[in-house]
Amino acid sequence: MTATHKSLGSLSVSPLSLGGNVFGWTADEAESFAVLDAYVAGGGNFIDTADVYSAWVPGNKGGESETVIGNWLAARGNREDVVIATKVGAHPDFKGLSAPTIKGAVDESLTRLRTDYIDLYYTHYDDESVEVSEFLTALDDLVRAGKVREIAASNISARRLEESLAFSTSEGLARYVALQPHYNLVSRDTYEGELADVAARNGLAAVPYYALASGFLTGKYRPGTSVDSARAEGAAKHLTTDRGRRVLQALDTVAVAHEAEIATVALAWLAARPTVAAPIASARTVAQLPALLAIGELTLTDDELTLLTEASA
């Protein structure tokens, strides 16, 4: 991965953010360590997780991904070399964004991550029952205490994002530097428009999740094929839409021209979009990583970007 790093406030991040949702879920600790090692060896430094990962798995209670990452950081002794992003607000024991919830959740995350600071701390889902003044003041307290370096938002409306940014500015508090939206070639209206406009106007960097549409944009889902994956059903549904089929065809065309993997092309399109700093993609195995890391080496032409943009319209 050779592309230049992007800035998220004071943080400098690589072009691909490694999704940690699979750690402690579909990848056990040994597999997770291997993926993390290969990601860093390939030039990556930006690891994304959340306190709720992976509470949806029977027998799990949330925090499994953070625990795996914390064990890896301790084993490798490389905490200062990586940017760790995690999230608050969705853990079964710490739901919502009240000040006590945030302050309790961050300490649990720090313990699991085996670190004394989080580089980028997201509000995972907006909690409209809480005034922005309450959760931003709580987040600012964490920054002042040195527990968090920068703050960011995910799953928030344009209106509440604008309100949050205005409050931080007027009160001189920590301010969101990034936004994590659902955004990819087959899901554009989840970000483009009002939300993207707020991000652009306020200098926020976008770090899109579902960058590969649960694996659909890897190209492995085709008519008549079946894929053994925990996310197969969600990905395969795009095959039933005209847009999904058009996007696959356009991805095939561009991938052939560059002798590149389809996933690399899909990520490169996303990376070229306005405001996007680093798409998030996860790898369950080391073999899945090269196509993701290659985002830093693939530059699409204007015609190719247009082809993909029009196919996904």
C-alpha angles and dihedrals in degrees: 000000000000107000117116121268121255128224125244101182104296093347126097113208137186121245093259124052111207111229113226098194091104095054109105090007117062092355119056122215096273092049090045092052090050092051093047092048092050092046092054092043087054092056101267123139107163117090121182125201141141136219090244095058111142109358091126092071115093108255094020123105103191128274096070093119093048090049092053092048091047091052090049093049090050093047094048099037090218104123094129092052097060137060111227119201122187136163142231133208108053106066110117091239096041109041122164133011107277113141094249091049093052093046093048094045096050092057091051090050092048090051093050092044089049092225137108096226140039115214098208122016118192131198093230098206127005114253107208091188087072124067114239087237090065100049096037091051089050091049091047089053089056091051092049090049090053094242093114130032102193135004131220142173135235131185096013132140122247090245095054092042090054090046091050094050092047092051093050091049095047094047098039092240132144108292131211110262098181143029127211108207132172100253137151142125093288096039110048104138089063087076114005116091124028098005094048089046092056090049093049094045092051099040096248120157118227120225102186123210124206083035090161096037094246089310099312091113092057087076094234092115109081134154109284096015128110123206126203101226137125086234100043096112094053093047098044093056089076089067089070094060129081089227093053092053093045091050092050091051092050091046090051091053095050094041092055091049091055098032084236135141115263091237090056091053092048091051092045090055090051093046090054094055119106114275095006113133104169130353116221119234130164131217123203092190136028089244090066094055106075093065089052097045090049088075087091093059102043120086115180122213121243089253092052092048089050092049091054094042093051093045090054096046 
